[in-house]
Amino acid sequence: MLTVTLCISLVCGVVLCFFGFRLFRLAMSLAGFVLGAGIGYFIYSLAGSYLPAAGSGVWIMVFMGVGGILMGILSYRIYKAALFYTTMLLTAFVVLKTFLLTMGSGIGVTAFFMTLIGNTKIGGVADSITEVSVGKGGTVGTAVADALAKIPGSTQNEKFWIVVGIALVAGAIVGGVVCLMQKPAIIVITAALGGLLITQGIFSLIQSLNTFDTSAQTIVKSFAVGNGRPALSALVAAAIVALGIIAQFKTAKKS
């Protein structure tokens, strides 16, 4: 199931990165599907411990599939409006991910939020996401502690809303600019989303080859913990995004 999930991520990433402008309505549908799957995955990570047979990997696919399909259909029907909210959420994710790359040893956004709200079980099994190794000798727990130390606020609840608020405000500003600029902004945003999906898929597939299984625990670890090489993944993502932008501008001129 992890392989299927990552292959879908790669396919969506290629379409968005290199054909986002020419296939705009399809691109918005795919972007909506990816965002919906991400929302479903996040909801699963919070509710997985309360579900029966949560470790089998079935529930996580149900949550991601339903979320992806609903958001994909919505984005297809209102594809112009979808440009704003997909851009807003993508920007918010990038802001959070950049913060965690620089301050949190490159851990995943979901792992960060799971730790913040105190729900750290992986798919309902006994071990906790905070105990998973990340970086050089650290764990997700220590990485989150380092990141939290950089955020103002006296409680974890305050820090949570400060982080979310900054990310969403930044996302709303970028979303508004994209809707005003149209063509060049659409190309950059779809290339960025596609590049991130391609990079995530490639590194997660490579990482999963040695420890492949179909459990929800593996999927949660793969997406939540990060790939273990944040600097390299950032460089690869930047290169893929740049290629996507160049390719889209060239094809847009021809069309």
N, C-alpha and C positions, 0 to 999 in steps of 0.2 A: 504493500500500500504506500509505503514511503516512496518507492521508485515511481509508482503511478502519479503520485502527487507532484513529485519533482519534474517528471516529464511534461505534465500539463503546464506547470509553471514555466518551463523552458519554451514550449510552443507559444504560450500567451506572450512571453517576453519577446520572442523573435518578431511576432506580428506587430506588437506595439512599438518596438524599438525601430524597426526598419520600414513599416508600412502604416504607421499611426495616422499620418495626415491623409494619405490617399484612401485609406479604408477607415475613415473617421468614425462612422457609426458603429462598425464592427469593433474598432479599437475601444470606443467608449463602453461597448457591451463587455468586452474582455476585461477592461479596467474595472468595471463594476463587478464582474464575476470574481476577479482577484481580491478586490476590497471586501466583497461579501464573504468570500472564503476565509479571509483573514479575520474578519469580525466573528465568523462562526468558530474559527479555531481559538480565538481569544475567549469566547464564551465557554467553549469546551474546557479550556484550561482552568477556568474558574469553577465549572460545574462537574467536571469529570469524576471527581472523587465521590459524588453523590449518585452516580449512575451505575446500574448493574453491568457487570462484565466490561468495565471501562477499559481494562487493559488489553482487550482483544483488537483494538484498532478500528472496530466497526463504528462506534459512536463518533469518533473524531471525523471520519469520512462523512457521516450523516450531517453533522453540524456544519462542516465546511461546504459540503455539497448543497445543502438547503440554502445556506447564506449566500453562496456564490450564484446559484440559479436565480434567487429572488432579486439580488442586486443587479445581476446581468440583464434580466428582463426589464427591470425598472430603468436601467441605463440605456437600453435599446429604445425604449418608448419615449424617453425624455432626454435624448442624447446630448442636446445642446445644454440643458441644465446640468447634465451629468458632468460636463466639462468642469463646472465650478466645484462640485463636491468631491470629484475624484482628485482634482488638483489640490484642493484644500487638505484632504486626508493624506495624499501622497507627500505633500510638503511637511505636514505635521509629523509623519513617520520619518522623513529624512532628517528633520530637525532633531528628533529624539535619537535616531540612530547615530547621527554625527556626534551628539553629546555623549552617547555611550561608547562610541569608538575612541573618543579622546579622553573621557573621564572614567569609563567603566570597563576597560579591557575588552571592548567589542562584544559584550553580551547582547543577547537579543532583547528587543523592546518588550516582548511578552514576559520574559524572565524578570525584567526590571519591575514591571507592574505586578506580577505575581508576588514578588518579594515585598513590594510596597504595601499591598493590601493584606499580606499575611497568609495567602493561600499558595503554599509552595509544593504541594504534593504533585507528582508527575503522573497524570492519568489515573489517579486513584490508587497507585501502588504505594508501598511504604516509604521509598526514598524521596528526598526533597530536592527540588531544583537548586536550592542554595548550596548543596553539598557537591554539585557537579564541578569538576575541575575546569578551569578556564585560565588562559594567560600563562604566565610563568610562575607556577607553584601556587596560584591562587584558586579561589572558588567563586561561584556566582555570588555567594553571600558576601565575600570580602569585596568583590567588584562593585556590588550595589552599595555597600557601605562607603566606599571611596567616592562613588558618584553622588550619593546623598550629601556627603560633606560639602560638596560644591554648590548645593542648592539652598537658598535662604528659606527660613521657616523653622519653627521650634518643634513641630511634630511631623510624623510621617504623612499624616493626612494633609497638612498644609503644604508640604513638599510635593505631594501627589498633584494637588490642584494647581500649584504654581507651574509645574512642568507641563501639565496638560493644557493649561491656559495659554502659556507662551507658545506652545506648538500649534494650537488651534488658531490663535491670532495671526501668527506668521502664515499659516495655511490659508486663512481667509484673505489676507492681503495679496498673496501670490495668486490665489484663485480669481480675485477680482481683476488683477493685471492681465492674467491669461485671457479672460473673457473679453477684455478690451482690445488686446493685441491680435487675437485670433491666430492667423496662420503661423508666424514664427514661434509663438508661445505654444501652440498645439504640438508643433514638431519637437520642441525642446522637452515638453512635459511627457509626451508619449515615449520619446527616446529614453528619458530618465527612468520612467517606470519600467519600460522593457529591459533596459540595461540592468536595473536592480534585480529583476526577476531572473534574468539569464545568469547573473553572477551568483545569486542565491542558489539557483538550481544546480549549477556546475559544481560549486564548492560542497554543497550538501550531498550530491551524488558521490563525489570523490570520497568524502568523509564516511559515507554509509557503506562503502564497498567492503570494509574490513569487519563491520559489525552489523551486517544486514539482517533485519527481521521485520515482521509486519505489525509489530505492537505499537500501540498508541504512545508508549513510553519513548520509543525510538523517534517517532515523529516529533513529539514535544521537545525532546532534547535537541534534535537537529535544527528546528526552527527557533527555539527559544534561547539556546545557549550561544549560538553563533558558530562560525567555522573555525575559530581558534587562530586565524591569521587575519586580523582586521585590516592591517596595513596593506597586505597583498590584495585582499578582496576589494578594498577601496580603489586601488590602482587599476585592477581589472575592470571594475564597474565604470570608472571614469573613462577608460579606453573604449569600452563597448558603447557607452552613451555617446561619446564623441563620434564614433563610427556611424551610429544610428542617426545622429543629427546631420552629418555630412551626406549620408545616403538619402535621407528624406528630402533635404533641400535640393539635391540633384534631381531626384525623381519628380519632385513638385514642379520644378522648372520645366521639365520635359512634358508634363501633363498640362 
